[in-house]
Amino acid sequence: MEGRKTIIQTIKGTEEGDMAIAIRYYSVLAALNKIKLTEREIQLIAFLAIRGNVSYSTNREEFCKLYSSSSGTIYNMLSRLRKMGILIKSNSKVKVHPSIMLDFNNDLLLQIKLTHGH
């Protein structure tokens, strides 16, 4: 359809720390792609993006303590997220898929383009 305009809207947000930015980023990605993730799953994805993995017991214990979770819950979430393709296994370690992996030490500017399908 001819005559469509592009609307530009800028939304700014401030978060404290790389973990909070990562959680916000993965929440937005899930919402835009209509992927139903629990809050805890988003926290795990963000944690993996920043810490690298939960294979090491210290990282796993830190996640459990930080988010009042258990190792069993982590393994269930890892399995589900791997089946969804959000996480991959690389060198026997579970990691965030490279296509959605960012360096959250930096500020983040997302550009989202939603178009009409025909």
One Martini backbone bead per residue (centre of mass of N, CA, C, O) as a GRO file, in nm:
protein
  118
    1MET     BB    1   0.095   0.037   0.024
    2GLU     BB    2   0.065   0.352  -0.030
    3GLY     BB    3   0.164   0.617   0.197
    4ARG     BB    4   0.348   0.523   0.402
    5LYS     BB    5   0.478   0.589   0.709
    6THR     BB    6   0.744   0.665   0.921
    7ILE     BB    7   0.780   0.602   1.260
    8ILE     BB    8   0.948   0.781   1.518
    9GLN     BB    9   1.061   0.641   1.833
   10THR     BB   10   1.186   0.746   2.149
   11ILE     BB   11   1.331   0.538   2.405
   12LYS     BB   12   1.430   0.582   2.739
   13GLY     BB   13   1.663   0.408   2.956
   14THR     BB   14   1.759   0.311   3.291
   15GLU     BB   15   2.023   0.108   3.421
   16GLU     BB   16   2.172  -0.096   3.677
   17GLY     BB   17   2.371  -0.255   3.503
   18ASP     BB   18   2.429  -0.534   3.306
   19MET     BB   19   2.201  -0.720   3.406
   20ALA     BB   20   1.960  -0.525   3.364
   21ILE     BB   21   2.006  -0.489   3.060
   22ALA     BB   22   1.984  -0.787   2.979
   23ILE     BB   23   1.699  -0.833   3.082
   24ARG     BB   24   1.564  -0.620   2.906
   25TYR     BB   25   1.653  -0.729   2.630
   26TYR     BB   26   1.528  -1.021   2.654
   27SER     BB   27   1.240  -0.920   2.699
   28VAL     BB   28   1.206  -0.778   2.427
   29LEU     BB   29   1.268  -1.015   2.241
   30ALA     BB   30   1.042  -1.197   2.338
   31ALA     BB   31   0.805  -1.008   2.275
   32LEU     BB   32   0.862  -0.961   1.967
   33ASN     BB   33   0.872  -1.298   1.920
   34LYS     BB   34   0.660  -1.453   2.088
   35ILE     BB   35   0.813  -1.552   2.357
   36LYS     BB   36   0.764  -1.768   2.623
   37LEU     BB   37   0.898  -1.636   2.921
   38THR     BB   38   1.026  -1.642   3.210
   39GLU     BB   39   1.179  -1.459   3.439
   40ARG     BB   40   1.395  -1.675   3.506
   41GLU     BB   41   1.488  -1.727   3.213
   42ILE     BB   42   1.586  -1.442   3.162
   43GLN     BB   43   1.792  -1.440   3.391
   44LEU     BB   44   1.960  -1.677   3.279
   45ILE     BB   45   2.039  -1.556   3.011
   46ALA     BB   46   2.179  -1.307   3.129
   47PHE     BB   47   2.382  -1.459   3.301
   48LEU     BB   48   2.518  -1.610   3.064
   49ALA     BB   49   2.603  -1.354   2.905
   50ILE     BB   50   2.797  -1.257   3.144
   51ARG     BB   51   2.933  -1.535   3.275
   52GLY     BB   52   2.887  -1.779   3.033
   53ASN     BB   53   2.810  -1.994   3.276
   54VAL     BB   54   2.689  -2.295   3.487
   55SER     BB   55   2.910  -2.518   3.518
   56TYR     BB   56   3.014  -2.378   3.745
   57SER     BB   57   2.951  -2.388   4.074
   58THR     BB   58   2.978  -2.085   4.138
   59ASN     BB   59   2.771  -1.982   3.930
   60ARG     BB   60   2.533  -2.157   4.018
   61GLU     BB   61   2.527  -2.058   4.312
   62GLU     BB   62   2.487  -1.760   4.245
   63PHE     BB   63   2.218  -1.786   4.104
   64CYS     BB   64   2.063  -1.924   4.332
   65LYS     BB   65   2.105  -1.692   4.536
   66LEU     BB   66   2.005  -1.445   4.367
   67TYR     BB   67   1.715  -1.623   4.269
   68SER     BB   68   1.603  -1.847   4.441
   69SER     BB   69   1.725  -2.131   4.344
   70SER     BB   70   1.789  -2.438   4.168
   71SER     BB   71   1.955  -2.676   4.000
   72GLY     BB   72   1.708  -2.813   3.877
   73THR     BB   73   1.588  -2.560   3.750
   74ILE     BB   74   1.823  -2.497   3.567
   75TYR     BB   75   1.819  -2.760   3.398
   76ASN     BB   76   1.532  -2.721   3.289
   77MET     BB   77   1.585  -2.449   3.148
   78LEU     BB   78   1.818  -2.535   2.966
   79SER     BB   79   1.659  -2.741   2.805
   80ARG     BB   80   1.437  -2.554   2.696
   81LEU     BB   81   1.630  -2.335   2.564
   82ARG     BB   82   1.766  -2.533   2.370
   83LYS     BB   83   1.511  -2.624   2.214
   84MET     BB   84   1.458  -2.315   2.121
   85GLY     BB   85   1.764  -2.183   2.051
   86ILE     BB   86   1.888  -1.983   2.268
   87LEU     BB   87   2.067  -2.219   2.336
   88ILE     BB   88   2.399  -2.361   2.332
   89LYS     BB   89   2.643  -2.604   2.255
   90SER     BB   90   2.992  -2.543   2.358
   91ASN     BB   91   3.229  -2.723   2.464
   92SER     BB   92   3.027  -2.842   2.694
   93LYS     BB   93   2.878  -2.559   2.690
   94VAL     BB   94   2.636  -2.335   2.784
   95LYS     BB   95   2.506  -2.087   2.555
   96VAL     BB   96   2.442  -1.812   2.399
   97HIS     BB   97   2.335  -1.725   2.120
   98PRO     BB   98   2.519  -1.532   1.904
   99SER     BB   99   2.274  -1.356   1.779
  100ILE     BB  100   2.206  -1.256   2.109
  101MET     BB  101   2.490  -1.153   2.173
  102LEU     BB  102   2.625  -0.923   2.412
  103ASP     BB  103   2.785  -0.631   2.541
  104PHE     BB  104   2.679  -0.514   2.864
  105ASN     BB  105   2.901  -0.284   2.921
  106ASN     BB  106   2.736  -0.134   2.724
  107ASP     BB  107   2.550   0.052   2.563
  108LEU     BB  108   2.206   0.048   2.426
  109LEU     BB  109   2.078   0.038   2.084
  110LEU     BB  110   1.758  -0.002   1.956
  111GLN     BB  111   1.629  -0.118   1.639
  112ILE     BB  112   1.288  -0.113   1.536
  113LYS     BB  113   1.119  -0.288   1.268
  114LEU     BB  114   0.782  -0.254   1.164
  115THR     BB  115   0.598  -0.428   0.919
  116HIS     BB  116   0.394  -0.475   0.663
  117GLY     BB  117   0.228  -0.745   0.553
  118HIS     BB  118   0.135  -0.928   0.231
   0.00000   0.00000   0.00000
